[in-house]
């Protein structure tokens, strides 16, 4: 059964940040399964073309505020750029958020896609994959019961005690974003889910099987890996990238919205996210209610 989620537009320059929380609260009231936030630390490249100097809010801060006003809906990142963050900091933040939300967090991670952003942050672009891999390993060890130890290229430690751990000892799901072979291997080795973008349902089905094959190579059951597709709803006359256009549907085309969901469900998606790409509250509210009335009842 496929679940339907909503990407909260923390990345679309909303001036009143409280409206982001209102979107999530309404999504829970209407019966959506999850809400998601995105990340860039710098307004450059396509982000600057889209919103200029308008706000791009921190994904985890937004989810923390949402956690305090909701009780059921899952809270996910789609995605945070893991090489931007020290794994000790992310481990503590995510475990804290998981405690506050009573076990509702899904950590979506990616390696990043804007070289200029890495340059500004003085981070090595060509090592972002390796840093991501090791960061995931460190997170898992820090969240496990008892003291942690790790030997790697980036971090080395022994007998490290951290707290809190995730809620009731749960394993916080880590969903890996990306459409490269390295991303597929990452999911197969350690991922609990896969998040691609800008591909067709046919491509989704083919690439998902590659992910499953890598999972089998690592002795894992591929049935336990969530397959999540993210699609955009064009709500404003804002500039979007060519990649985004390949996975975008217009807000008034309800039939297309439903057809897209159903096509990816048939292709094996277990979760589907519609990204609400607007900074206008009335448009966001109307679209959420439209999805709830005309799409949500037919999914899953």
C-alpha positions in Angstrom: 0.0 0.0 0.0 1.5 3.3 -1.1 1.5 6.3 1.3 1.1 9.9 0.2 3.2 12.7 1.7 3.6 16.5 1.2 6.9 18.4 0.9 6.6 21.6 2.9 7.9 24.6 0.9 10.7 25.7 3.3 12.7 26.2 0.1 10.3 28.6 -1.7 10.9 32.0 0.1 7.8 32.2 2.3 8.2 35.3 4.4 6.0 34.1 7.3 7.7 30.9 8.5 4.6 30.0 10.7 2.8 29.2 7.5 5.1 26.2 7.0 3.9 24.8 10.2 0.3 25.5 9.2 0.8 23.5 6.0 2.0 20.5 8.0 -0.8 20.7 10.6 -3.4 20.9 7.8 -1.7 17.9 6.0 -2.1 15.8 9.2 -5.7 16.9 9.6 -6.5 15.9 6.0 -4.9 12.5 6.4 -1.6 12.7 4.6 1.1 10.2 5.8 4.1 12.4 5.9 5.6 15.9 5.6 9.1 16.7 4.3 11.6 19.5 4.1 14.5 20.2 1.8 18.0 21.7 2.3 20.4 24.2 0.8 22.6 26.3 3.1 23.3 29.0 0.5 21.1 30.9 -1.9 23.1 30.3 -5.0 22.8 28.6 -8.4 19.1 27.6 -9.2 18.0 28.5 -5.6 19.0 32.1 -6.1 17.3 32.3 -9.5 14.1 31.0 -7.8 13.9 33.0 -4.6 16.7 35.5 -4.6 17.4 36.5 -1.0 14.0 35.4 0.3 14.1 32.9 3.2 15.2 29.3 2.7 14.5 27.8 6.2 16.5 25.1 7.9 14.8 21.8 7.4 15.4 20.4 10.9 14.2 23.6 12.6 11.0 23.5 10.6 10.4 19.9 11.4 11.0 20.6 15.1 8.3 23.2 15.1 6.0 20.9 13.2 6.7 18.1 15.8 5.3 20.3 18.5 2.0 20.9 16.7 1.3 17.4 15.3 1.0 13.9 16.8 0.7 11.4 14.0 2.3 12.5 10.7 5.8 11.3 9.8 8.5 13.9 9.7 11.1 13.6 6.9 13.9 15.3 5.1 14.0 15.2 1.3 16.9 15.6 1.6 19.5 17.0 3.9 23.0 17.2 2.3 24.9 14.9 4.7 28.4 16.2 3.9 27.4 19.6 5.1 27.0 18.3 8.7 29.1 16.6 11.3 27.5 13.2 12.0 27.7 13.8 15.8 25.6 16.9 15.5 23.1 15.2 13.1 22.9 12.1 15.4 22.0 14.2 18.4 19.5 16.5 16.5 17.7 13.6 14.8 17.5 11.5 18.0 16.2 14.5 19.9 13.6 15.2 17.2 12.7 11.5 17.3 12.1 11.7 21.0 10.1 14.9 20.8 7.9 13.4 18.0 7.7 10.0 19.6 9.3 8.1 16.8 8.1 9.8 13.7 11.4 10.8 12.0 12.6 9.6 8.6 16.1 10.9 7.7 16.5 11.4 4.0 20.1 12.1 2.9 21.9 13.1 -0.2 25.4 13.9 -1.4 24.6 17.4 -2.8 24.3 18.7 -6.3 25.7 22.2 -6.4 29.5 22.4 -6.7 29.5 26.2 -5.9 27.9 25.5 -2.5 30.6 23.0 -1.6 33.2 25.5 -2.6 31.7 28.2 -0.5 31.6 25.9 2.5 35.2 24.8 1.9 34.1 21.1 1.4 35.7 18.7 -1.1 33.2 18.1 -3.9 35.0 14.9 -5.1 34.8 13.3 -1.6 31.1 14.0 -0.9 30.1 10.4 -1.6 32.7 8.9 0.7 31.9 11.4 3.4 28.2 10.5 3.1 28.9 6.8 3.3 31.0 7.1 6.5 28.6 9.6 8.0 25.8 7.0 7.7 27.9 4.4 9.4 28.7 6.8 12.2 25.1 7.7 12.7 24.1 4.1 13.0 26.8 3.5 15.6 25.9 6.6 17.7 22.2 5.6 17.7 22.9 2.0 18.8 22.6 1.1 22.5 25.7 1.5 24.6 29.0 3.2 23.8 30.1 3.6 20.2 33.4 3.0 18.4 34.4 3.6 14.8 37.5 3.4 12.6 37.4 5.2 9.3 39.1 7.7 7.0 37.2 10.7 8.3 36.4 9.8 12.0 38.0 7.6 14.6 36.7 7.1 18.1 36.2 4.6 20.8 34.0 4.3 24.0 32.0 7.3 23.0 28.7 7.7 25.0 26.0 9.8 23.4 22.4 10.7 24.3 19.6 10.7 23.6 19.2 7.6 21.5 16.2 7.5 19.1 12.7 7.0 20.6 12.2 3.6 22.3 15.4 2.2 20.8 14.0 2.4 17.3 16.1 2.4 14.2 15.6 5.8 12.5 15.0 5.0 8.8 17.6 6.5 6.5 16.3 7.1 3.0 19.0 7.8 0.4 18.5 10.2 -2.4 20.1 10.0 -5.8 20.0 8.3 -9.2 23.6 7.2 -9.7 25.1 3.7 -9.3 26.9 5.0 -6.2 23.5 6.0 -4.7 22.0 2.6 -5.5 24.9 0.8 -3.9 24.5 3.1 -0.8 20.8 2.2 -0.5 21.6 -1.5 -1.0 24.3 -1.5 1.6 22.7 0.5 4.4 19.6 2.4 3.3 16.1 1.9 4.5 14.6 3.7 1.5 15.4 5.2 -1.9 14.4 8.7 -3.1 14.9 9.5 -6.8 13.5 12.5 -8.7 12.8 13.5 -12.3 12.4 10.0 -13.7 9.4 8.3 -15.4 7.5 5.5 -13.8 9.1 3.1 -16.2 12.6 4.3 -15.2 11.6 4.1 -11.5 10.7 0.5 -11.9 14.0 -0.3 -13.7 16.2 1.6 -11.3 14.4 0.2 -8.2 15.3 -3.3 -9.3 19.0 -2.2 -9.4 18.6 -1.0 -5.8 17.1 -4.4 -4.8 19.9 -6.3 -6.5 22.5 -4.4 -4.6 20.6 -5.1 -1.4 20.6 -8.8 -2.2 24.4 -8.6 -2.8 24.7 -7.4 0.8 22.5 -10.1 2.2 19.6 -7.8 2.8 15.9 -8.4 2.1 15.0 -5.8 -0.6 11.3 -6.0 0.5 12.3 -4.0 3.6 13.5 -1.0 1.5 11.0 1.8 0.9 10.8 3.1 -2.6 9.8 6.8 -2.6 9.1 9.1 -5.5 8.9 12.9 -5.2 7.0 15.0 -7.7 6.4 18.8 -8.0 3.2 20.7 -8.2 3.7 24.0 -10.0 1.8 26.6 -8.0 3.7 29.8 -8.7 5.2 31.4 -11.8 8.6 30.8 -10.4 11.6 29.6 -12.3 12.3 25.8 -12.0 15.2 23.8 -13.3 15.0 21.6 -16.4 15.3 18.6 -14.2 12.3 19.8 -12.0 10.2 20.3 -15.1 10.5 16.6 -15.9 8.7 15.8 -12.7 6.2 18.6 -12.4 2.4 18.7 -12.8 0.2 21.9 -12.9 -1.9 22.5 -9.8 -5.3 22.5 -11.6 -4.7 19.2 -13.5 -6.2 16.9 -10.9 -6.5 14.0 -13.3 -2.7 14.2 -14.0 -2.0 14.4 -10.3 -3.8 11.2 -9.6 -2.5 9.4 -12.8 1.1 10.2 -11.7 0.5 8.7 -8.2 -1.1 5.6 -9.6 1.6 5.1 -12.3 4.4 5.1 -9.6 2.4 2.9 -7.3 2.1 0.4 -10.2 5.9 0.8 -10.7 6.6 -0.3 -7.1 6.6 2.9 -5.1 5.7 2.5 -1.4 5.7 6.2 -0.7 4.9 9.2 -2.9 5.6 12.9 -2.1 4.0 15.9 -3.8 6.1 19.0 -3.4 4.0 22.2 -2.9 6.1 24.7 -4.8 4.7 28.0 -3.7 5.2 30.9 -1.2 1.5 31.9 -1.1 -0.6 30.5 1.8 -4.0 30.6 0.0 -2.5 28.6 -2.9 -0.9 26.1 -0.6 -4.1 25.5 1.4 -6.3 25.2 -1.7 -3.9 22.7 -3.3 -3.7 20.6 -0.1 -7.5 20.4 0.1 -7.7 19.6 -3.6 -5.2 16.7 -3.2 -7.0 15.4 -0.1 -10.4 15.4 -1.8 -9.4 14.1 -5.2 -6.2 12.2 -5.0 -5.7 10.9 -1.4 -8.8 8.6 -1.4 -7.6 6.8 -4.4 -4.0 6.1 -3.3 -3.0 3.1 -1.2 
